[in-house]
Amino acid sequence: MASKNSKFNTKTIHGGQQPDEAYGAVMPPIYQTSTYAQTTPGGHKGYQYSRSANPTRTALENSLASIEGGAYGLAFGSGIAAIDAVIKLLAPGDEVISTNDLYGGTYRIFKKIFEKFGIVFHFVGMQGTNAVRKQINSRTKLIWVETPTNPMMNIIDIKAIAALTVNTEILLAVDNTFATPYLQKPLELGADIVMHSATKYLGGHSDTVVGALVVKDKELAEKLYFIQNASGAVCGPMDSFLVLRGIKTLHVRMQRHCENGKAIAEYLKNNPKIEKVYWPGFEDHPNHLIAKEQMKDFGGMISFVPKGGSYEDAIKIVEKLQVFTLAESLGGVESLAGHPASMTHASIPKEERLSSGVVDALIRLSVGIEDVDDLIKDIEQAIG
């Protein structure tokens, strides 16, 4: 079992883990059971019913806490289920300040589900702190951050936003899906809650749907564990096993994602048929210096707009890709391409989508770990 002082690469494999007590299995077994035998009412070995806890899910939750530098991990049936649990910490009349450039599914659950229960949401640009500061009032209870953002790759200074919540009751939650703890540690920068769609890079193989939360504070963890159990949106043992297996190679996969991402971002930037490329590694990318400070590398997510900004041209490009797969999601070993306006961000009203930069011609790439020369050739033939 890794110690708190172990390096990240060691934590991905050993963090929070120990051989199975029953037979010494090195890999956590899949406890495919809904319930557990008791010798007398309450006489059990720590598990009663698998909605409340399952040994395989516990192993994943311990791993999540370890790699994020937290004390408590919680695994859910999806990233949206994890977000749902965070918002359930609030009460009618409470206010949330969210980045205005965020995943469409997050926007949808904020606006279409929780707003009608009296939670007030403010969407602001967070590349500086002034807009956030102006929205804070006595009813503000949560600040929701994505960085890098989806799909514009905007960088938000977590430490600076965290400074706005010092000595207040405001929680800071960071969606760390794009960066992963390999590149960025929000809890170390002052966040209270880290959220992941573990479906993406943590699982890494596009074969499961899981969400995650990690926190340091015991009281906050207990509130979230209560919501997790009471609402029941947990992941099953097989999904827990798959993400746990994925985490064990996170560090080596992310290194290749970053290497390939850099090569493709530079290729696109130097291509005369491409109008704009969004990737935090460029020196002229907004808040590049902040990305350089709070991230280990710049990731494998890239967005770009073809010359002329034509919707039709963008659709033709994604349809012609052969190595890249046109599909929802991201973060798998395979390279994926998406058209945010009609796919991941279709739930955001067009006017709001355009105001945050998500134009009709924008294409988002999740760069995988294939041979980068093949990936570049594929993009080249698709662009024409």
N, C-alpha and C positions, 0 to 999 in steps of 0.2 A: 504494500500500500504506500502510495506517494505521501510525502509530508507536505505541509503548507509551504515549505521553502523549496520544494522541488521545482525544476524548470518546467515550462509549458509542455514541451514535447513529452516529458515523463508523465505529466498529469493527464494528458489525453489517453494514455494507456493504463495508468495505474491509479489515477486520482479518485479517491473515494471508493476504491474497489478492494476486495479481498476474496480469496478463494471461497467457493460455496461451502457452507458449514456441513452440508449433508454428506458429500462425497469428495470434496476438495476440487471440484471443477474449476479450472482456471477462468473459463468464460462463464458469466452468469447464466444459469439455465433459464429457459423460457417456462415460467410457472403458469401454464395454461389452465388456470383454475379460477372459478368465481368465488369459492368459499373455502373455509379452513376448519378442520376438526377441533373441537374444544373438549377438554376433559371434564369441565364443569362450566356453568355460565361465567364467561369472563376468563376462563382458564385456557389461554391460547399462547402462541409463541410470537406474538406481536402483530399477527394478521388475522382479521375476522372476515372481511368481505373485500373483494378486489376493486370496488369503486373507491373505497377508503384508502387502501394500500395493497400493493402487490410486490413481491420481492424483486421481480425483474424491473418494475417501474422505479422502485426504491434505488436500485443500482444505477439506473439512468439519472435519477434526480441527484444522487450523490456525485456522479460524474459531472453533471451540469454545474453544480455549485463549485466543484474543484476548479474546472477550467476557466470559470468566470471570476474566480477569486471571491466568491460569496460564501455564505454559511448555510443557506437553505435553497434547495432547488425544487421546482414543481413542474411536472410534465402533464400536458393536456392533449386532447384529441386533435388540435390544430393550433396554428398561430393565432387565428381569430378567437378560439376558445380561451387562449391565454390573455388576450386583450380584453375579452369579455369579463374575465375575473378581475382584472385591474379596475375597470370602470365600475364594477359592482362594489368597490370600496367606497364609492361616492353616494351622495344622497341628493334628492331633488333640490334644485337651486344652486348646487355646487357648479363651479365653472372650470373648464379645461382649456388650456392654451396649447394648440397643436401646430406643428409646422404645416404650412399650406401646401407643401409638395410631399405627398405621402402616398403609400399604397392605397389603391382604390378600395380594397376590402376593408381597410381600417377606416377610411372616410365613410364608407357605407354603414358600418356598424355604429359609428359615432352619430351620424346624421339620421339614419333611417330607423335605428333601433332605440338608442339611448336618449336622443333628443326629446322624443315624445314622453319620456319619463321625467322630464324636468332638468336634465343635465344640459348645461349651456356650453357650447363649443365655439372657440374663437380660432380661426386659421390665419396664421401670420407667417411672413418670411422670417426665418431665424438665422440668416447669415450674419446678422449683428444682433446685439441684445436689446437695442432701443425699442423695437416693436413689441418684444416680449414684456419688457419692463412697463410699457404704457398700458398693457392689458391686465396687469396684476392688480387685484383688489382683494377685499376681505373675503370674497366668496371663491377665490381661486384655490383649488385643492390639488390640481395636477397639471404638470407640463409634460407634453408628449413630444418626444424627439425621435426622428429617424436621421441617421448619419452613417454613411452617405445615404442621401434620400433616393427614393424610388419614383420615377426613373431618371431624374435630372442630375443625380450624383452630387447634389449640393452638400457641402460640409458645414456642420454646425459645431460650434465650440462648446463641448459638453461642460468643460470646467467653468466657462464663463456663464453658461445658463445655470449651472449648479450654484454659483455664487449668488444668484438672485433668490434662491430658496433658503439660504442660511438663516437660522433663527426664525423660520416660519413653519407653518403646518403644510406647506406645499410639497407634494411628492414629485420627484423627477423620474420619469420612466423613459428608457432609451430602447428603441428597436435596433438591435445589434445584428440583424439578420445578414445584411450585406457584408459587414466587416468581419463578423465572427470574433470570438475572443482571441483567436490567433493574431489578429491585426489590431484589436482595440478592446480596452477593458473599461467600460463605462463606470463600474462601481468604484474603481480606483480614481476616477476623475470627478466623483461626487454624486453620481446617480444613486437613487434609492432602489430602483427596479430595473432589471435588464430583461427584455423580451426577445424571444427568437421564434421565427418559424423554423423549427428544427427539421421540417420537411426539406429545407434547402441545403446549405453547406454542411450542417452538423450531420444530417443523415447522409447526404452526399451522393446518393445513388438513385434518386428519383423513384424510390420504391416504397415510400411510406409517407404518412401525413401526421405530423406531431408538432405541438407547440411547447414552449418552455418559458418559465420565469425563474429568475435568480435574485435573491435579496440577501442583505447582511443582517438586518434588524430582526430580532426574534419576535417582537410584538407584531410587526408587519407580516412576517412569515405565518404566524398563527392565524391572522385574519384571512390571508390568502389560502391557507390549507383548509380553513372552514368553508370558504367559498368553493374551493375545488371539490370538496367532498359533498357539500350541500347541492351544488349545481350539477355535479356528476360528469362534466365534459372531459373525462380522462382518456388517456391512450391505453390501448390494450398491451398485453405482455409481448406479443410478437413485434408490434411497432416499437415498443421500448427497446427490445433487443436489437432491432435494425439500426436505430439511432445510436445506441451505445456502441455497436460495431463500427458505425460510420465515424464516430468521434475518435476512435483509435487510430485513424489515418488522416484526421483533419489537418494536422501540421504539414504532412508531405503533400497532400492535395492542394492546400492553400498556396503553398510555395509555387507549384506549377500553375495554378490559376493566375497568380500574380505575374509570373514570367510571361505567360501567353497573353494575358491582358495587356501588358505593357507593349508587347510587339504589335498587337493588333491595333491598339490605340494610336501608336505612332504611324502605322501603315495608313490608317484612315485619315489621320491629320494631314499626311503628305499626298493624299489622293485628290487631284483637282476636281473630281466629280462629287466630293463630299463638302458640304457647306459648313457644318459644325460638328465637333466631337466633344462629348462630355465625359471626362475621366479625371479623377482627382490628382493624378500624377503629373499633369502638365503644370508648368510653372505659372501659366496664365489662367489656370482654373481658379475661380473664386474660392478664397480661403485655402489655397494650396498649402500655405505655410502652417495653418492649423492642422490640416490633414497630415502633414509631415511630422508634426509634433505629437499628435494623439494617436496616430496609426503607425504600425510597424512597416506596412507597405500599402499599396493603393488598390488592391483587389482586382477581380476579374470581371467586374460589371462595367459596361460601356454603353452609352447611348449616342446616337448620331443622326444627323439630318442630311439627306442627299441634296445636291445642288438644286436650287429652285424651289425646294420645300413642297414638292408635289405629293399629295396623298397617293395618287396612282403609281408614281415611281417607287414610293416606299413599299407598296403592296407587291409590285413586280419583283423587287429585290428579295423580299422575304419568301416569296413563292418559288424563286429560282434557286434558293440555297439548297445544298445537297448534304454537306457534312453537318452544318448547323441544322437543327430540327426546329421547325416553326411550332411552338408550343407554349402554353402557360408555364409558370414556375421558373426556377433558376437554381443555381448552386450544385447541380449534379456533375458527375465526371464528364458527361456529354455536353457539347456546346448547344445552346438553345438561342433562338431568336424570337422576339415578340414585337408586336405593334401595339404599344400601350393604349392609344386612343380607341382602338376597337377591341382590345383584349383586357389587360389587367386594370386599366383605368377607365373603362367604359361607364362605370357607375358614377363617375364624377361629372357634374354638368359641364358642358363644353366651355362655357364662358369661364368658369373657375379653372378648368383644366388648361385652357390657353393662357390664362393669367400667370400660371406657375411654370409655363414653358413647354407644356406637353402638347406640342403642335401635332397636327394630323399626319405629318411626314416623319415623326420621330420613330426611330427603330431602336430597340433595346437588345443588347447582346449579353448573354451569360456565357463567358468564355470558359470552355472546359479544359480538359487536360490531354487532349489529343496532340498529335504533332502539329506545331504551330505553322509549319510551312503548308500543310494541307488546309488548315483553317484559313490562312491568307489567300490561297488559291481559290477556295470556295467563295470567299467574299468578293474576290476580284471578278470571277466569272458571273456572279450574281449582279454586280454593279454594271458590268459590261463595258 
